[in-house]
Amino acid sequence: MRGWRNGGAVLLRVLVVWAASTVTLVLLAWVMPSFSLQSADGESFTKVGVTAAAGAGLFGLLNALVWPWLVRALLLAPAIALGLLVFLLNGWFLVFALSVVPAGRGGPPTGTAVVIAAVMSIVSSATSTFLAVRVRDQQRRRMRRLAGWRATRGTPPRTRAAGTVFLQLDGIGYDVLADAVSGPRPVMPTLAAMCATTHRLTPWRTDWSSQTGAAQLAILHGSNYDVPAFRWYEKETGEVVVTNRPSSAAELQRRAVTRSGDPGLLAYDGASRGNLFTGGAEQVALVLSVAARRARGQRSRAGYFAYFSDPAHAARTAASFLVELVREPCQALRARLRGVRPRVGRGGLYPLIRAFATVVQRDVVTAAVVGDVLNGRTAVYADLIAYDEVAHHSGPRGRDTRQVLRGLDRCVAAVAEAMVYAPRPYHLVLLSDHGQSQGLTFQAAYGRTLESLVRDGCGRPVAAGEGARPARRPEAGAEARGTARAALRRREPQPLPPVVVEPGPDRRSAPVVLGSGNLGLVSFPDLAGRADREAIDAHYPALLPTLTGHPGIGFVLVRSAAYGPVVLGADGAEFRLDSGEVRGADPLAPFGPGAAAAVRRAASFPHTADLMINSSVDPDTGDVHAFEQQLGCHGGLGGEQSRAFLLSPLALSAPVPAVGQEPAGELVGAEAVHRVLRRWLHEAMAHSPGRTTTPARAAR
C-alpha cells in the first residue's frame, strides 16, 4: 500500500508540474509578440492548449532525461562559459520540442526561445521544489538528483563516520557576527538558531597580515610563513607577488606544502570550493591556485554538476545578477544623496565584481557544497566572498552589508538542509579569515597618498596637487576578482606595475611602495637583502622621521643592524622586539596586547619589506586609514579586522581547552586554527554522532 501511495504522490506531482508549465507556456504566448501557439486564422482554445501541453511535456522530458547527461559532457568548459551555454541549449530544447509536437508551428526565434525556456525552467523547478519539500521521500529523491551520478551508485549507511563541512564567510568579524545573531529578529536567523542550540561562537585573533591569502593558506596548508601582506615585492626576482593572482597563489601553495611536508587539510576525500588554495583536495571548483593549470587527478565535475543539473539555477542566478547590477548604483546614489561619510568611489568594474561575488560565486559555491554533502564527501572547505567585497566599498556595517548577510544565512540554511538527506552524518563548522575595520582612507583623511608621503621623505619635491593623486587605480575587489579569473579560466593578465618613487639626482633605484589595506610596504631595490635602518638613514635621512611624525602612521617596522627588528613611533619612540626594550611611549600599545607577538613573527619573514608601515588607529572607535581606496579594510592591525570567528558544533571539542568554566587562552593565528580543524576532522572520523537536530530544523 505504501508503494502505491508513493507512486500516486509522484504521479500527482508530475501532473501538477506539467500543468504549471503548460499554463506558463500559454501565458508567454499571449504576452510575447514574437511567440505564438496559434495560426494566423485562429484556432480553438482546446487545440492551443493541447499544443502547449505537448510542447511543455516534451520540454520537461528533455530537461529530465537528456539535460543531466549533456551537462556532464560539458563540465570541462569554464564555469562562466558553461553558464552561458545553459541558456542557449535550454532554448534549443524548447525550439525542438515545439517543432515536433502535433500541430506545432516550429520554434520561436532563438532569443525568444532562450527567455521562454528560462521562465519555464524556473516555474517547473519552483513548483517541483514546493511540492517536494512537503513530502520527505520526494525531497530526498530531489536531493539525490542534485548529487549526480555518484550518489545513485549506492548510498552508504547513515552509521558511517561523520563528514565535516567548513564554510568560510569571508571578512565577517567576530563582533559583526555577534550583532547579526542577536536580538529578537536577528539578521542571520539560521546562525542565530545554531548559536542558541547546537554550536558555540568563539573569537580568534589573526596574524599581522589579516587578509585571506595569509589566513587561508595557513588554514588549508598549515603554514603562512613568509606571507607578509596581500601584495609584496621580492628583490631576488624583481616581481610583485599578489595573492589573488593564479600564478602567485600556485607558488604560495607550493611553498607552504614544501615547508609543512603535508598536502593539506583536504587531502583525504576532500573538496575545495571557491578558495584561493586547494588544501590538497582532488575535487576543486573556482579555486585560484589551479585556475591556470589543474594537476593530474584534480577534478571539478562533481562541484559544478549540482548547480548546472537544474537549468533553472542559471536562470535564477542571471536574474539576480541583473538585479544586483541595478541595485549597486542605486545604493551608491542613495549614499551620495544622503551625504553618507566616509565614502569611496564605486564605479568602474566594481558593480560587475560585486554582482559576481554576491550572486554567481555564492550560488555556484553553495550548489557545489550541497553536491559534496549529498555525495558523502569526507571534508569540504568553501569560501563565500560576498560580504568581504561589499564591505570594502560600503563599510562593515550598514544596510548594504546586512542584505548580504541575509543572503549568506540562506546559503548556510541550504547546506544544513542538504545534510538532513546526506548519506552520512555531518558536522557544520563556520569560520571567517579576518574581520574588517572602517575609516576614512589615508588619502581622504590627509589629502595625500602614502606614495606621495614616501616621495616627500625621499627628497623628491611634490608638485602642487600631485600628492592627492593616487599613482594608479587599485584593483576593485581582491578575492572576488581572483575568483572571477578562476571562473573564466582565462590567461592571467600581466601584473600592474608597482608604485615607485622616481629616483633623485643620484639615480638610485626607486623605492617600491605597495598597499595592503591599512598596511603599507616600502622596499629599496638598490639595497641588497633586508635594508637596515642605518642604510636607509644614510640614503634617505628624512624618510623615517617623515613617516613616524605623520599623524596617520601608527608605527613603522624596520630592521636595525644594532638591535634587530625595531618598531618606530612618534616622538622618537622605539620598541626593540628582540630585547623587549621600549623607549618612550610604546608604539604598539594602541593595537592591543597581541600586537608585539604578531609584529615580531612577521619581522622574521625573509620577504618582509624593508619598511612595514601600519596606519594609526582611533582608540575609541577602532577606525583605521586604508592605503587603498577602501572604506572597510583589512591587512594590518587596528580595529575589528584582527578578530575573526569560529562557529563550531558542541559535539566537537572546544577550540580552546577550558579551565573550569573559562577558556585557558585565546586562539591566535591562522596556523593555530588549522590545528584545531585537523583535530575536529580526526574526531569526526573517530566516531559517528548519528542523526542530530540540524541547524535548518532548529531555525524553523
CORPE-V909825 format. One record per backbone hydrogen bond with DSSP energy under -1.0 kcal/mol. CO is the residue of the C=O (numbers start at 1). NH is the residue of the N-H. Records with the same first field share a line. If there is no record, write none. Layout:
# CORPE-V909825
CO = NH / NH
This chain:
# CORPE-V909825
1 = 5
2 = 6
3 = 7
4 = 8
5 = 9
6 = 10
7 = 11
8 = 12
9 = 13
10 = 14
11 = 15
12 = 16
13 = 17
14 = 18
15 = 19
16 = 20
17 = 21
18 = 22
19 = 23
20 = 24
21 = 25
22 = 26
23 = 27
24 = 28
25 = 29
26 = 30
27 = 31
28 = 32
32 = 35
39 = 42
44 = 48
45 = 49
46 = 50
47 = 51
48 = 52
49 = 53
50 = 54
51 = 55
52 = 56
53 = 57
54 = 58
55 = 59
56 = 60
57 = 61
58 = 62
59 = 63
60 = 64
61 = 65
62 = 66 / 67
66 = 70
67 = 71
68 = 72
69 = 73
70 = 74
74 = 77
78 = 82
79 = 83
80 = 84
81 = 85
82 = 86
84 = 88
85 = 89
86 = 90
87 = 91
88 = 92
89 = 93
90 = 94
91 = 95
92 = 96
93 = 97
94 = 98
95 = 99
96 = 100
97 = 101
101 = 104
109 = 113
110 = 114
111 = 115
112 = 116
113 = 117
114 = 118
115 = 119
116 = 120
117 = 121
118 = 122
119 = 123
120 = 124
121 = 125
122 = 126
123 = 127
124 = 128
125 = 129
126 = 130
127 = 131
128 = 132
129 = 133
132 = 135
135 = 139
136 = 140
137 = 141
138 = 142
139 = 143
140 = 144
141 = 145
142 = 146
143 = 147
150 = 153
157 = 160
163 = 427
164 = 380
165 = 429
166 = 382
167 = 431
168 = 170 / 384
169 = 172
173 = 177
174 = 178
175 = 179
176 = 180
177 = 181
179 = 182
180 = 188
188 = 192
189 = 193
190 = 194
191 = 195
192 = 196
193 = 197
194 = 199
198 = 650
200 = 648
202 = 646
204 = 644
205 = 669
208 = 210
209 = 211
211 = 215
212 = 216
213 = 217
214 = 218
215 = 219
216 = 220
217 = 221
218 = 222
220 = 265
224 = 227
230 = 243
232 = 241
234 = 238
239 = 234
241 = 232
242 = 245
245 = 249
246 = 250
247 = 251
248 = 252
249 = 253
250 = 254
251 = 255
252 = 256
253 = 257
254 = 258
255 = 259
256 = 260
257 = 261
264 = 267
269 = 378 / 379
270 = 283
271 = 381
272 = 285
273 = 383
275 = 288
276 = 289
278 = 281
279 = 266
282 = 299
283 = 272
285 = 274
288 = 291
295 = 298
299 = 284
300 = 304
301 = 305
304 = 308
305 = 309
310 = 313
311 = 315
312 = 316
313 = 317
314 = 318
315 = 319
316 = 320
317 = 321
318 = 322
319 = 323
320 = 324
321 = 325
322 = 326
323 = 327
324 = 328
326 = 330
327 = 331
328 = 332
329 = 333
330 = 334
331 = 335
332 = 336
333 = 337
334 = 338
335 = 340
347 = 350
349 = 353
350 = 354
351 = 355
352 = 356
353 = 357
354 = 358
355 = 359 / 360
356 = 361
359 = 363
360 = 364
361 = 365
362 = 366
363 = 367
364 = 368
365 = 369
366 = 370
367 = 371
368 = 372
369 = 373
370 = 374
371 = 375
372 = 377
373 = 376
378 = 164
379 = 271
380 = 166
381 = 273
382 = 168
384 = 170
385 = 389
386 = 390
387 = 391
388 = 392
390 = 394
391 = 395
392 = 631 / 632
398 = 402
399 = 403
400 = 404
401 = 405
402 = 406
403 = 407
404 = 408
405 = 409
406 = 410
407 = 411
408 = 412
409 = 413
410 = 414
411 = 415
412 = 416
413 = 417
414 = 418
415 = 419
425 = 163
427 = 165
429 = 167
430 = 647
431 = 169
437 = 633
438 = 624
441 = 445
442 = 446
443 = 447
449 = 453
450 = 454
451 = 455
452 = 456
453 = 457
454 = 458
455 = 460
456 = 459
463 = 466
466 = 469
467 = 449
478 = 482
479 = 483
480 = 484
481 = 485
482 = 486
483 = 487
484 = 488
485 = 489
487 = 80
499 = 513
504 = 507
511 = 501
512 = 523
514 = 521
516 = 519
517 = 627
518 = 615
519 = 516
520 = 613
521 = 514
522 = 611
523 = 512
524 = 527
532 = 536
533 = 537
534 = 538
535 = 539
536 = 540
540 = 543
542 = 546
543 = 547
544 = 548
545 = 549
547 = 550
550 = 553
552 = 616
555 = 614
556 = 568
557 = 612
558 = 566
559 = 533
560 = 564
564 = 560
565 = 577
566 = 558
567 = 575
568 = 556
570 = 573
573 = 569
574 = 583
575 = 567
576 = 580
581 = 576
583 = 574
586 = 589
588 = 591
589 = 592
592 = 595
594 = 598
595 = 599
596 = 600
597 = 601
598 = 602
599 = 603
601 = 604
602 = 605
605 = 608
611 = 522
612 = 557
613 = 520
614 = 554 / 555
618 = 622
623 = 618
626 = 442
628 = 630
631 = 439
633 = 437
640 = 643
641 = 435
642 = 206
643 = 174
644 = 204
645 = 432
646 = 202
647 = 430
648 = 200
649 = 652
657 = 664
659 = 662
662 = 659
667 = 205
669 = 673
670 = 674
671 = 675
672 = 676
673 = 677
674 = 678
675 = 679
676 = 680
677 = 681
678 = 682
679 = 683
680 = 684
681 = 685
682 = 686
684 = 162
687 = 162
694 = 698
695 = 699
697 = 700
